[in-house]
Amino acid sequence: MRVYQAQNGETSELAAALSWLARGELGASRYQEADAYAGEARRLAGKLPGAHEPDRDQRLATAIGAAIEVHAQVLAARGERTQAVAYLRSELTSFARTGLAERIQKNINLLGLIGTAAPALDEANWLGPQPASLAALRGHPVLLFFWAHWCPDCKGEAPVLAQIERVYGPKGLVVIGPTRLYGYAAQGEPVTPAEETRYIDQIRRHFYSGLSDMAVPVSAANFVDYGASTTPTIVVLDSNGIVRFYHPGAVSEAELAARIEALPKR
């Protein structure tokens, strides 16, 4: 690391590498070392051109996002959850207009979304059946499945969700599948919003045919509000609209069934 720095100077690649070291130390529960690497990554990234516009350099975005995430998780691991959320909210204000907003919001949600009222969904644009608002769905448990057209893990989750819907749909469960535009379609080809929307609908019809009753709101705002920087992200609401399960990543059928069975009865 130091040899690289001596030869190449301070670069976004170096900042990203430091942030990955921070994540490695965090995974090993070495919190002091993790925080030290995160702080070093953040300080270095802050000195580089474009630090306030990290979307222009993916390595810079990785460095800043991971450094923020690690520091917040270290605070939470030390029992300083309130300080961690306050720190994340401050960073969210700083990066609200960047792609980091979803990642920061995800970490806020991991620390504090469960047990609170679910954020409303933007339903102005959709595919499939017209979505009902979450307010209108009070009295029904709701499963939110945040997915992306390019996401293989999302496609892998489709049969799991289809089976969950077959079992729990007759008992009142409503499955909603928010997605968003990314600016590209197959093989990363740049497309217009209208072209990408048509492409997403093709993906929906082909890979999610077992979820034909699933309304699909199309909005980046939903991904920001729910911190869905990881796809899939699964969120389960009880019949009062309270978040009871929040999980970035795929979830097994057994775990989802257990989470739904454990929901408070209205």
ROBAGU-13841 format. One record per atom (N, C-alpha, C): residue in one letter; z negated, x negated, y negated. Coordinates in steps of 0.05 Angstrom, whole numbers, padded with zeros to 5 digits, always signed. Atoms other than C-alpha are relative to their C-alpha. Example, Ala and Ser with C-alpha at 12.3 -4.5 7.8 and 13.67 -1.06 7.14 Angstrom:
BEGIN
A+00000-00018+00024
A-00156-00246+00090
A+00000-00018-00024
S+00001+00016+00024
S-00143-00273+00021
S-00014+00015-00022
//
This chain:
BEGIN
M+00000-00017+00024
M+00000+00000+00000
M+00000-00017-00025
R+00002+00018+00024
R-00020-00055-00049
R+00025-00018-00002
V-00024+00016+00000
V+00040-00097-00028
V+00023+00017-00012
Y-00021-00018+00011
Y+00086-00037-00043
Y-00004+00002-00030
Q+00005-00003+00029
Q+00053-00028-00111
Q+00007-00025-00015
A-00007+00025+00013
A+00061-00101-00128
A+00030-00004-00002
Q-00029+00003+00000
Q+00134-00099-00110
Q+00015+00021-00015
N-00015-00023+00012
N+00154-00031-00137
N-00013+00013-00024
G+00014-00012+00022
G+00102-00013-00188
G-00011+00027+00007
E+00012-00027-00004
E+00072+00056-00197
E+00022+00021+00001
T-00021-00019-00004
T+00119+00108-00169
T-00010+00026+00012
S+00007-00026-00012
S+00118+00180-00146
S-00003-00003+00030
E+00003+00005-00029
E+00127+00155-00075
E-00027-00011+00007
L+00027+00011-00004
L+00063+00115-00080
L-00021+00021-00004
A+00019-00021+00005
A+00026+00174-00110
A-00001+00019+00024
A-00001-00018-00023
A+00049+00218-00052
A-00013-00012+00024
A+00012+00014-00023
A+00028+00166-00001
A-00031+00001-00003
L+00029-00001+00004
L-00042+00163-00032
L-00011+00028+00006
S+00010-00028-00004
S-00047+00239-00030
S+00000+00006+00030
W+00001-00005-00029
W-00030+00239+00045
W-00023-00015+00012
L+00024+00014-00009
L-00084+00187+00056
L-00025+00017-00006
A+00022-00018+00007
A-00131+00235+00020
A-00002+00023+00020
R+00001-00022-00019
R-00112+00292+00067
R-00009-00010+00027
G+00009+00011-00025
G-00122+00247+00127
G-00030-00004+00001
E+00029+00004+00001
E-00192+00228+00105
E-00015+00027-00001
L+00012-00026+00001
L-00207+00301+00090
L-00001+00012+00029
G-00001-00010-00027
G-00185+00320+00160
G-00021-00012+00019
A+00021+00014-00016
A-00234+00269+00188
A-00028+00004-00012
S+00026-00006+00013
S-00290+00297+00144
S-00012-00024-00014
R+00010+00022+00016
R-00296+00232+00105
R+00005+00007-00029
Y-00004-00013+00025
Y-00305+00268+00040
Y+00001-00020-00024
Q+00000+00019+00022
Q-00321+00209-00005
Q+00026-00015-00002
E-00025+00015-00001
E-00260+00170+00017
E+00023+00019-00008
A-00022-00019+00007
A-00216+00233+00012
A+00001+00004-00029
D+00001-00005+00029
D-00239+00246-00059
D+00010-00024-00015
A-00009+00024+00014
A-00227+00174-00078
A+00030-00003+00000
Y-00029+00001-00002
Y-00156+00175-00053
Y+00013+00022-00017
A-00011-00022+00016
A-00143+00243-00085
A-00001-00007-00029
G+00002+00007+00028
G-00169+00218-00151
G+00020-00021-00008
E-00019+00021+00006
E-00126+00156-00148
E+00028+00011-00001
A-00027-00012+00000
A-00064+00197-00130
A+00004+00016-00025
R-00003-00017+00024
R-00077+00245-00187
R+00002-00017-00026
R-00002+00017+00023
R-00089+00190-00238
R+00027-00013-00002
L-00026+00013+00000
L-00026+00154-00218
L+00022+00020-00007
A-00021-00020+00006
A+00016+00218-00218
A-00001+00008-00029
G+00003-00008+00028
G-00011+00236-00286
G+00013-00020-00020
K-00012+00021+00017
K+00017+00171-00315
K+00030-00001+00002
L-00029+00002-00005
L+00087+00182-00288
L+00016+00020-00017
P-00017-00019+00015
P+00145+00214-00327
P+00003+00026+00017
G-00004-00025-00013
G+00150+00288-00311
G-00025+00011+00013
A+00025-00009-00012
A+00076+00297-00292
A-00005+00029-00006
H+00005-00028+00007
H+00076+00364-00327
H+00023+00018+00009
E-00022-00015-00011
E+00142+00385-00294
E+00005-00010+00029
P-00002+00013-00027
P+00130+00365-00221
P+00022+00012+00017
D-00022-00012-00016
D+00185+00412-00195
D+00025-00018+00000
R-00024+00017+00001
R+00235+00359-00215
R-00001-00024+00020
D+00003+00022-00019
D+00207+00308-00165
D-00018+00009+00022
Q+00016-00011-00022
Q+00184+00333-00098
Q-00023-00018+00008
R+00022+00018-00008
R+00142+00271-00084
R-00022+00002-00021
L+00020-00003+00020
L+00107+00280-00150
L-00015+00027+00004
A+00013-00026-00005
A+00094+00354-00134
A-00018-00002+00024
T+00017+00004-00023
T+00067+00333-00066
T-00026-00014-00007
A+00024+00016+00008
A+00020+00282-00097
A-00020+00017-00016
I+00018-00016+00017
I-00008+00329-00150
I-00012+00023+00016
G+00010-00023-00015
G-00013+00389-00104
G-00021-00008+00021
A+00019+00009-00020
A-00048+00351-00048
A-00026-00011-00012
A+00024+00010+00013
A-00095+00316-00096
A-00018+00022-00010
I+00015-00023+00009
I-00116+00382-00126
I-00014+00014+00023
E+00010-00014-00024
E-00124+00414-00058
E-00024-00016+00013
V+00021+00016-00013
V-00166+00356-00030
V-00025+00000-00017
H+00024+00001+00016
H-00213+00352-00089
H-00015+00027+00001
A+00013-00026-00002
A-00226+00427-00086
A-00013+00004+00027
Q+00011-00004-00026
Q-00238+00426-00012
Q-00025-00019+00004
V+00024+00017-00001
V-00286+00367-00019
V-00023+00013-00015
L+00021-00015+00014
L-00325+00406-00071
L-00012+00022+00017
A+00009-00022-00017
A-00328+00466-00025
A-00016-00010+00024
A+00014+00011-00023
A-00349+00423+00034
A-00028-00010-00008
R+00026+00010+00009
R-00407+00396-00008
R-00017+00024-00010
G+00016-00023+00008
G-00430+00467-00022
G+00004+00008-00029
E-00005-00006+00028
E-00401+00470-00092
E+00025+00018-00002
R-00023-00018-00001
R-00355+00529-00080
R+00007+00011-00028
T-00005-00010+00027
T-00363+00558-00150
T+00014-00020-00017
Q-00013+00021+00015
Q-00344+00492-00181
Q+00028-00005+00010
A-00027+00004-00011
A-00285+00486-00134
A+00019+00021-00010
V-00017-00021+00010
V-00258+00554-00154
V+00006-00003-00030
A-00004+00004+00029
A-00268+00539-00228
A+00020-00023-00005
Y-00019+00022+00002
Y-00231+00473-00219
Y+00028+00009+00006
L-00027-00010-00007
L-00173+00507-00184
L+00011+00019-00021
R-00010-00018+00021
R-00168+00561-00237
R+00009-00015-00024
S-00009+00017+00023
S-00164+00507-00291
S+00027-00013+00006
E-00025+00012-00007
E-00109+00472-00253
E+00023+00021+00002
L-00020-00021-00001
L-00073+00538-00242
L+00011+00006-00028
T-00008-00004+00027
T-00072+00548-00317
T+00020-00022-00009
S-00017+00023+00008
S-00041+00478-00326
S+00027+00001+00013
F-00026+00001-00015
F+00013+00489-00273
F+00010+00028+00006
A-00007-00028-00005
A+00023+00564-00278
A+00030+00004+00001
R-00029-00004+00002
R+00098+00557-00293
R+00015-00019+00019
T-00013+00019-00018
T+00112+00508-00236
T-00003+00011+00029
G+00002-00007-00028
G+00120+00512-00161
G-00027-00005+00012
L+00027+00006-00010
L+00049+00486-00153
L-00018+00025-00001
A+00018-00023+00004
A+00021+00554-00174
A-00007+00013+00027
E+00005-00013-00026
E+00029+00584-00104
E-00020-00016+00016
R+00018+00016-00016
R-00006+00525-00072
R-00029+00001-00011
I+00027-00001+00012
I-00064+00526-00121
I-00013+00027+00005
Q+00011-00027-00005
Q-00072+00601-00114
Q-00008+00003+00029
K+00007-00001-00029
K-00072+00593-00038
K-00028-00011+00004
N+00027+00012-00003
N-00133+00548-00044
N-00022+00017-00013
I+00019-00019+00012
I-00167+00597-00091
I-00006+00022+00019
N+00003-00022-00019
N-00154+00652-00041
N-00016-00008+00025
L+00014+00009-00023
L-00180+00611+00017
L-00030-00001-00005
L+00029+00002+00007
L-00246+00603-00020
L-00012+00026-00009
G+00013-00024+00012
G-00254+00672-00049
G+00014+00027+00003
L-00015-00026-00001
L-00202+00726-00031
L-00013+00019+00020
I+00011-00018-00021
I-00235+00753+00032
I-00025+00015-00012
G+00022-00017+00010
G-00281+00811+00015
G+00005+00012-00028
T-00007-00011+00026
T-00245+00827-00051
T+00023+00019+00002
A-00023-00018+00000
A-00194+00879-00070
A+00027-00015+00000
A-00026+00014-00002
A-00123+00859-00052
A+00016+00003-00026
P-00017-00003+00024
P-00077+00843-00111
P+00022+00020+00005
A-00022-00018-00002
A-00025+00896-00124
A+00026-00015+00006
L-00026+00012-00006
L+00046+00882-00099
L+00020+00008-00021
D-00023-00007+00017
D+00107+00878-00144
D+00021+00012+00019
E-00018-00014-00019
E+00153+00929-00110
E+00025+00009-00014
A-00024-00009+00015
A+00209+00935-00162
A+00025-00004+00016
N-00024+00005-00017
N+00259+00905-00113
N-00009-00003+00029
W+00008+00001-00028
W+00258+00913-00038
W+00025+00002+00018
L-00019-00004-00022
L+00297+00913+00027
L-00013+00018+00021
G+00011-00018-00019
G+00289+00963+00083
G-00011+00025-00013
P+00012-00024+00011
P+00246+01025+00072
P-00013-00006-00027
Q+00013+00004+00026
Q+00219+01034+00001
Q-00030-00004+00005
P+00029+00004-00005
P+00148+01005+00000
P-00017+00019-00016
A+00020-00015+00015
A+00089+01047-00019
A-00019-00021-00013
S+00019+00018+00012
S+00039+01016-00066
S-00025-00003+00017
L+00025+00003-00015
L-00025+00988-00037
L-00020+00021-00007
A+00018-00022+00008
A-00063+01040-00077
A+00006+00025+00015
A-00008-00024-00014
A-00023+01095-00044
A-00006-00002+00030
L+00005+00004-00029
L-00038+01065+00025
L-00030+00000+00006
R+00029-00002-00006
R-00114+01073+00018
R-00004+00020+00022
G+00003-00016-00023
G-00138+01103+00082
G+00014-00011+00025
H-00014+00014-00021
H-00092+01058+00123
H-00007-00030-00001
P+00000+00030+00000
P-00104+00986+00145
P+00028-00010-00005
V-00026+00011+00007
V-00048+00942+00120
V+00001-00029+00009
L-00005+00028-00007
L-00019+00877+00147
L+00023-00009-00017
L-00021+00012+00017
L+00020+00835+00097
L+00010-00026+00014
F-00013+00023-00013
F+00069+00785+00127
F+00019-00013-00020
F-00016+00014+00019
F+00095+00736+00076
F+00019-00020+00015
W-00019+00016-00015
W+00159+00704+00102
W+00023-00009-00018
A-00023+00012+00015
A+00220+00664+00080
A+00024+00000+00019
H-00025-00001-00017
H+00292+00668+00104
H+00005-00026+00015
W-00006+00026-00012
W+00293+00594+00121
W-00022-00008+00020
C+00025+00008-00014
C+00226+00594+00159
C+00001+00006+00030
P+00000-00005-00029
P+00229+00584+00235
P-00026+00012+00011
D+00025-00011-00009
D+00155+00598+00244
D-00002+00030-00006
C+00000-00028+00006
C+00165+00665+00210
C+00016+00016+00021
K-00016-00014-00021
K+00220+00684+00259
K-00016+00000+00027
G+00016+00001-00024
G+00173+00662+00315
G-00023+00020+00000
E+00021-00019+00002
E+00120+00709+00289
E+00010+00029+00003
A-00010-00027+00000
A+00166+00770+00290
A-00007+00015+00025
P+00007-00015-00023
P+00155+00789+00363
P-00030+00007+00001
V+00029-00005+00001
V+00079+00783+00353
V-00005+00024-00018
L+00005-00022+00019
L+00081+00830+00293
L+00012+00026+00011
A-00012-00024-00011
A+00128+00878+00328
A-00018+00013+00021
Q+00018-00011-00020
Q+00079+00885+00385
Q-00026+00011-00013
I+00023-00010+00015
I+00020+00893+00337
I+00007+00027-00013
E-00007-00026+00012
E+00058+00948+00301
E+00003+00022+00021
R-00003-00020-00021
R+00074+00983+00367
R-00027+00010+00009
V+00026-00008-00009
V+00001+00984+00386
V-00016+00014-00022
Y+00018-00009+00020
Y-00032+00996+00319
Y+00013+00018-00021
G-00014-00018+00018
G+00022+01032+00279
G-00008+00029+00005
P+00008-00027-00005
P+00006+01098+00314
P-00029+00006-00008
K+00028-00003+00008
K-00067+01086+00294
K-00003-00002-00030
G+00001+00000+00029
G-00048+01081+00221
G+00006-00027-00014
L-00006+00025+00012
L-00032+01007+00210
L+00027+00000-00013
V-00026+00002+00015
V+00023+00994+00158
V+00006-00030-00003
V-00008+00028+00002
V+00061+00928+00161
V+00020-00002-00023
I-00017+00005+00022
I+00093+00903+00097
I+00008-00030+00000
G-00009+00028-00002
G+00135+00839+00094
G+00011-00011-00026
P-00011+00011+00025
P+00140+00809+00025
P+00015-00026+00004
T-00015+00025+00000
T+00192+00755+00015
T+00009-00006-00029
R-00008+00008+00027
R+00224+00720-00045
R+00027-00014+00001
L-00024+00016+00003
L+00287+00686-00070
L-00007-00029-00004
Y+00004+00029+00003
Y+00293+00611-00066
Y+00023-00014-00014
G-00023+00012+00014
G+00361+00600-00098
G+00021-00012+00018
Y-00019+00010-00018
Y+00397+00581-00035
Y+00001+00017+00025
A-00003-00015-00025
A+00421+00609+00032
A+00003-00019+00023
A-00003+00017-00024
A+00446+00578+00097
A+00006-00029-00008
Q-00004+00029+00005
Q+00445+00501+00099
Q-00006-00008-00029
G+00008+00007+00027
G+00414+00501+00029
G+00022+00004-00021
E-00023-00004+00019
E+00478+00525-00004
E-00010+00017-00024
P+00008-00015+00024
P+00464+00547-00076
P+00015+00027-00001
V-00013-00027+00001
V+00477+00622-00085
V-00012+00015-00024
T+00010-00018+00021
T+00468+00676-00138
T-00023+00017+00012
P+00021-00018-00011
P+00407+00723-00132
P+00012+00022+00017
A-00012-00022-00016
A+00453+00779-00108
A+00009-00010+00027
E-00009+00011-00025
E+00484+00734-00055
E-00024-00007+00019
E+00023+00007-00017
E+00416+00709-00031
E-00013+00025+00010
T+00011-00025-00009
T+00390+00780-00028
T+00015+00011+00024
R-00016-00009-00023
R+00447+00799+00018
R-00004-00017+00024
Y+00006+00018-00022
Y+00434+00738+00060
Y-00027+00005+00013
I+00027-00007-00010
I+00360+00755+00066
I+00001+00026+00017
D-00002-00025-00015
D+00379+00825+00089
D+00013-00005+00027
Q-00012+00007-00026
Q+00424+00795+00143
Q-00021-00012+00019
I+00022+00013-00016
I+00365+00752+00167
I-00019+00022+00009
R+00019-00022-00006
R+00319+00813+00164
R+00010+00017+00023
R-00011-00018-00021
R+00366+00856+00206
R+00003-00014+00027
H-00005+00014-00025
H+00379+00801+00257
H-00026-00009+00014
F+00024+00012-00012
F+00312+00766+00267
F-00024+00019+00000
Y+00023-00018+00003
Y+00265+00823+00248
Y+00007+00029+00007
S-00009-00027-00008
S+00300+00881+00282
S-00022+00016+00013
G+00023-00014-00012
G+00236+00898+00319
G-00020+00011-00021
L+00017-00009+00022
L+00204+00911+00250
L+00017+00016-00020
S-00018-00015+00018
S+00256+00959+00223
S-00014+00018-00019
D+00015-00018+00018
D+00202+01003+00192
D-00015-00016-00021
M+00015+00017+00019
M+00174+00944+00153
M+00014-00001-00027
A-00010+00003+00027
A+00185+00949+00078
A-00002-00029-00009
V-00001+00028+00008
V+00204+00882+00047
V+00003-00002-00031
P-00002+00005+00029
P+00187+00874-00027
P+00010-00028-00005
V-00012+00026+00006
V+00227+00817-00057
V-00009-00009-00028
S+00012+00008+00026
S+00187+00781-00112
S-00015-00026+00003
A+00015+00025+00000
A+00163+00711-00127
A-00028+00005-00010
A+00027-00006+00011
A+00104+00742-00164
A-00020+00006+00023
N+00018-00005-00023
N+00075+00767-00098
N-00009-00026+00014
F+00006+00025-00013
F+00078+00697-00069
F-00020-00016-00017
V+00019+00014+00018
V+00041+00669-00130
V-00027+00014+00002
D+00026-00015-00001
D-00013+00724-00129
D-00015-00004+00026
Y+00013+00004-00026
Y-00026+00714-00055
Y-00001-00029+00009
G+00000+00028-00007
G-00017+00639-00056
G+00015-00006+00026
A-00015+00003-00025
A+00036+00643-00002
A+00019-00024-00001
S-00016+00024+00000
S+00060+00571-00009
S+00007-00008+00029
T-00005+00004-00028
T+00056+00568+00067
T+00013+00025+00012
T-00011-00023-00013
T+00102+00613+00107
T+00000-00005+00030
P+00010-00026+00009
P+00084+00654+00144
P-00028-00002-00011
T+00028-00005+00007
T+00021+00676+00109
T-00006+00029+00008
I+00007-00026-00010
I-00015+00734+00142
I-00026+00010-00015
V+00023-00012+00013
V-00063+00780+00104
V-00006+00027+00011
V+00008-00026-00011
V-00101+00839+00133
V-00019+00014-00019
L+00017-00016+00017
L-00131+00893+00089
L-00012+00023+00016
D+00011-00024-00013
D-00179+00947+00111
D+00010+00025-00014
S-00011-00025+00010
S-00168+01020+00096
S-00009+00006-00029
N+00008-00002+00028
N-00203+01011+00028
N+00014-00020-00018
G-00015+00020+00016
G-00154+00957+00006
G-00015-00026-00004
I+00015+00025+00002
I-00204+00900+00016
I+00011-00020+00019
V-00010+00021-00017
V-00179+00834+00043
V-00021-00008+00021
R+00018+00007-00022
R-00211+00820+00111
R+00009-00025+00015
F-00011+00024-00014
F-00166+00764+00136
F+00022-00012-00017
Y-00020+00014+00016
Y-00125+00712+00099
Y+00006-00026+00015
H-00006+00023-00017
H-00088+00660+00139
H+00028-00011-00006
P-00026+00014+00003
P-00033+00612+00117
P+00008-00012+00027
G-00009+00010-00026
G+00007+00599+00180
G+00003+00023+00020
A-00004-00020-00021
A+00026+00635+00244
A-00027+00008+00013
V+00025-00010-00013
V-00027+00677+00281
V+00008+00012+00027
S-00006-00011-00027
S-00029+00695+00355
S-00004+00030+00000
E+00003-00029-00003
E-00024+00767+00378
E-00030+00006+00006
A+00028-00005-00007
A-00095+00762+00408
A-00018-00001-00025
E+00018+00002+00024
E-00126+00739+00343
E+00006+00023-00020
L-00006-00022+00018
L-00089+00790+00301
L-00012+00027+00010
A+00012-00025-00011
A-00110+00846+00348
A-00030+00000-00004
A+00029+00002+00003
A-00182+00822+00345
A-00008+00006-00029
R+00006-00004+00028
R-00180+00821+00269
R+00003+00030-00008
I-00004-00028+00006
I-00152+00891+00266
I-00021+00018+00013
E+00021-00016-00014
E-00202+00918+00317
E-00026-00002-00015
A+00026+00004+00014
A-00258+00888+00275
A-00002+00012-00028
L+00000-00012+00027
L-00238+00924+00211
L-00021+00022-00002
P+00019-00022+00003
P-00291+00970+00183
P+00014+00027+00002
K-00012-00027-00002
K-00278+01042+00200
K-00006+00015-00026
R+00003-00015+00024
R-00267+01088+00141
R-00020+00022+00003
//
